[in-house]
């Protein structure tokens, strides 16, 4: 059985300047089996067809929240309500697992300094490690894993690919390289305009998690809907790590 791990982010991973109003970097992974991914693609296409017909639409969390670009139609409150009902059903009913890393950059810099390790790489290591834990528990045979990340730029993608190759050759603190490579793990980078459903789902999920990390006491209906999808083990959330 083939599995996909789609990764997208919320917030800026850079440490040189930090937005005091949003000092959080979240890397969100969505782990989906190939068979369930086809079901999710069909559901997403159904929603897009319902509201936009045959026009090409790419779900993007910021554009949806701001009612920008294709989502200007959400200024109509009746359409907006109907759209969110459909979107919430997609997130709550579909079969997938969330594995994500959140870093409070202000606290991170205070502890480790601005020249410390790349927070994107730290997050990727954690998410891949937990994805392996999750796959280990699944009973299918011949499991494989493809990590799919949205392109950020040639330099950034090359740097991240080198980090991924190091993971495959050295392993992580808890997963040795043999265990990683048992899943024929691979990585690919996709552009936003390729309209990859899994990346759009990851993008939609990342922001509510970031808001939860910023202020867990604040009402967050979107997070409440997706919380049950976070990878858990023995009743504990193993799929959400907040650094430092």
C-alpha positions as CSV (number, residue, x, y, z in Angstrom):
1,X,0.0,0.0,0.0
2,X,1.3,3.4,-1.0
3,X,1.0,6.3,1.4
4,X,1.4,10.0,0.7
5,X,2.6,12.6,3.2
6,X,1.6,16.1,2.0
7,X,3.3,19.0,3.7
8,X,2.4,22.7,3.8
9,X,3.2,25.5,6.2
10,X,1.6,28.4,8.1
11,X,3.8,31.3,9.1
12,X,7.3,32.2,8.1
13,X,10.2,29.8,8.9
14,X,12.8,32.5,9.0
15,X,14.4,33.6,12.3
16,X,15.9,36.9,11.2
17,X,12.7,38.9,11.6
18,X,9.7,37.7,13.6
19,X,6.2,39.0,13.4
20,X,5.1,39.7,17.0
21,X,1.5,39.1,16.1
22,X,2.2,35.7,14.5
23,X,5.5,34.4,15.8
24,X,4.5,30.8,15.0
25,X,5.8,28.5,12.3
26,X,3.7,25.4,11.7
27,X,4.6,22.6,9.3
28,X,1.6,20.4,8.8
29,X,1.7,16.9,7.4
30,X,-1.3,15.0,6.1
31,X,-0.7,11.2,5.9
32,X,-3.1,9.5,3.5
33,X,-3.2,6.1,1.9
34,X,-3.4,6.0,-1.9
35,X,-7.0,4.5,-1.9
36,X,-8.3,7.1,0.6
37,X,-6.6,9.9,-1.3
38,X,-8.7,9.2,-4.4
39,X,-11.8,9.5,-2.2
40,X,-10.6,12.9,-0.9
41,X,-9.8,14.1,-4.4
42,X,-13.4,13.3,-5.5
43,X,-14.9,15.1,-2.5
44,X,-12.8,18.2,-3.2
45,X,-13.6,18.2,-6.8
46,X,-17.3,17.9,-5.9
47,X,-17.1,21.0,-3.7
48,X,-15.3,23.0,-6.4
49,X,-17.8,22.0,-9.0
50,X,-20.7,22.9,-6.8
51,X,-19.4,26.5,-6.2
52,X,-17.3,27.3,-9.3
53,X,-18.5,24.9,-12.0
54,X,-15.7,23.9,-14.4
55,X,-13.4,26.8,-13.4
56,X,-10.0,25.9,-12.0
57,X,-9.9,26.7,-8.3
58,X,-7.1,26.1,-5.8
59,X,-8.0,26.1,-2.1
60,X,-5.7,28.5,-0.2
61,X,-6.4,29.2,3.4
62,X,-5.5,32.9,3.3
63,X,-7.6,33.6,0.2
64,X,-10.6,31.8,1.7
65,X,-10.3,33.8,5.0
66,X,-9.9,37.1,3.2
67,X,-12.5,36.3,0.5
68,X,-9.9,37.1,-2.1
69,X,-9.4,35.9,-5.7
70,X,-11.8,33.1,-6.6
71,X,-13.3,33.3,-3.1
72,X,-14.9,36.8,-3.4
73,X,-18.2,34.9,-3.7
74,X,-17.9,34.2,0.0
75,X,-18.8,37.8,0.7
76,X,-22.3,36.4,0.2
77,X,-23.1,35.1,3.7
78,X,-25.4,32.3,2.5
79,X,-22.8,31.0,0.1
80,X,-20.1,31.3,2.7
81,X,-22.2,29.3,5.2
82,X,-22.9,26.6,2.7
83,X,-19.2,26.5,1.6
84,X,-18.0,26.0,5.2
85,X,-20.5,23.3,5.9
86,X,-19.1,21.4,2.9
87,X,-15.5,22.1,3.8
88,X,-16.0,21.1,7.4
89,X,-17.5,17.8,6.3
90,X,-14.5,17.2,4.1
91,X,-12.1,17.7,6.9
92,X,-14.1,15.8,9.6
93,X,-15.2,12.8,7.6
94,X,-12.3,12.0,5.3
95,X,-9.8,9.3,6.2
96,X,-6.3,10.7,6.9
97,X,-3.9,11.5,9.8
98,X,-2.4,14.9,10.8
99,X,1.2,15.0,11.9
100,X,2.5,18.5,12.5
101,X,5.3,20.5,14.2
102,X,4.8,24.0,15.6
103,X,7.6,26.3,16.7
104,X,7.2,29.5,18.7
105,X,10.1,31.4,17.0
106,X,10.5,34.0,19.8
107,X,11.0,31.3,22.4
108,X,13.1,29.3,20.1
109,X,15.5,32.2,19.4
110,X,15.7,33.1,23.1
111,X,16.8,29.5,23.8
112,X,19.0,28.7,20.8
113,X,19.8,32.0,19.1
114,X,19.1,33.2,15.5
115,X,21.8,31.1,14.0
116,X,20.5,27.8,15.3
117,X,19.2,24.9,13.1
118,X,16.7,25.5,10.3
119,X,13.2,25.2,11.9
120,X,11.8,23.8,8.6
121,X,14.3,21.0,8.8
122,X,13.7,20.3,12.4
123,X,9.9,20.1,11.7
124,X,10.4,17.8,8.7
125,X,12.5,15.4,10.7
126,X,9.8,15.2,13.4
127,X,7.0,14.7,11.0
128,X,8.7,12.0,9.0
129,X,9.7,10.2,12.2
130,X,6.1,10.2,13.5
131,X,4.8,9.1,10.1
132,X,7.1,6.1,10.3
133,X,5.7,5.3,13.8
134,X,2.2,5.5,12.3
135,X,3.0,3.3,9.3
136,X,4.6,0.7,11.6
137,X,1.3,0.2,13.2
138,X,-0.7,-0.3,10.0
139,X,-1.2,-3.9,8.9
140,X,-0.9,-3.6,5.1
141,X,2.0,-5.2,3.4
142,X,4.5,-3.6,1.0
143,X,4.0,-0.1,2.4
144,X,5.8,2.8,0.8
145,X,5.9,6.5,1.5
146,X,6.1,9.5,-0.8
147,X,6.7,12.9,0.9
148,X,5.2,15.7,-1.2
149,X,6.1,19.3,-0.4
150,X,5.0,22.6,-2.1
151,X,7.9,24.3,-3.9
152,X,9.3,27.3,-2.1
153,X,12.2,28.2,-4.5
154,X,15.1,26.4,-6.1
155,X,17.6,27.2,-3.3
156,X,15.2,26.3,-0.5
157,X,14.0,23.1,-2.2
158,X,17.6,21.9,-2.9
159,X,18.5,22.6,0.8
160,X,15.5,20.7,2.0
161,X,16.2,17.8,-0.4
162,X,19.7,17.6,1.0
163,X,18.3,17.4,4.5
164,X,15.9,14.7,3.4
165,X,18.8,12.7,1.9
166,X,20.7,13.0,5.2
167,X,17.7,11.7,7.0
168,X,17.6,8.7,4.7
169,X,21.3,7.9,5.2
170,X,21.6,8.7,9.0
171,X,18.1,8.3,10.3
172,X,16.6,10.4,13.1
173,X,17.0,10.2,16.9
174,X,14.4,7.4,17.1
175,X,14.3,5.9,13.6
176,X,17.3,4.3,12.0
177,X,18.0,4.6,8.3
178,X,17.1,0.9,7.6
179,X,13.7,1.5,9.1
180,X,13.1,4.6,7.0
181,X,14.2,2.9,3.8
182,X,12.0,-0.1,4.4
183,X,9.2,2.1,3.2
184,X,11.0,3.1,0.0
185,X,10.7,6.6,1.1
186,X,11.0,9.3,-1.5
187,X,10.4,13.1,-1.8
188,X,9.0,15.3,-4.5
189,X,8.3,19.0,-4.8
190,X,5.1,20.4,-6.5
191,X,4.1,23.9,-7.5
192,X,0.8,25.4,-6.2
193,X,-0.5,25.8,-9.7
194,X,-0.4,22.0,-10.2
195,X,-3.5,21.9,-8.1
196,X,-2.5,19.1,-5.8
197,X,-5.4,18.2,-3.5
198,X,-3.3,16.8,-0.7
199,X,-1.3,20.0,-0.5
200,X,-4.5,22.1,-0.4
201,X,-5.8,20.0,2.5
202,X,-2.6,20.4,4.4
203,X,-2.8,24.2,3.8
204,X,-6.4,24.4,5.1
205,X,-5.4,22.4,8.3
206,X,-2.2,24.3,9.1
207,X,-3.7,27.7,10.0
208,X,-6.2,26.5,12.7
209,X,-3.4,24.6,14.3
210,X,-1.2,27.7,14.3
211,X,-4.0,29.7,15.9
212,X,-4.4,26.9,18.6
213,X,-0.7,27.1,19.4
214,X,-0.8,30.9,19.6
215,X,-3.8,30.8,22.1
216,X,-5.2,27.5,23.1
217,X,-7.7,29.1,25.4
218,X,-9.4,31.0,22.5
219,X,-12.4,29.5,20.8
220,X,-11.2,27.7,17.6
221,X,-14.1,25.8,15.9
222,X,-11.9,24.8,13.0
223,X,-9.3,23.2,15.3
224,X,-12.1,21.4,17.2
225,X,-13.2,19.8,13.9
226,X,-9.8,18.5,13.0
227,X,-8.4,17.6,16.4
228,X,-9.6,14.0,16.2
229,X,-7.5,13.6,13.0
230,X,-4.2,14.3,14.8
231,X,-2.1,11.1,15.0
232,X,-2.6,9.6,18.5
233,X,-1.2,6.7,20.4
234,X,-2.4,5.3,23.7
235,X,-4.8,8.3,24.0
236,X,-2.0,10.8,23.6
237,X,-1.5,13.2,20.8
238,X,1.7,12.0,19.1
239,X,1.2,14.0,16.0
240,X,1.5,17.5,17.4
241,X,4.8,18.7,18.7
242,X,5.3,22.2,20.0
243,X,8.9,23.4,20.1
244,X,10.8,24.4,22.1
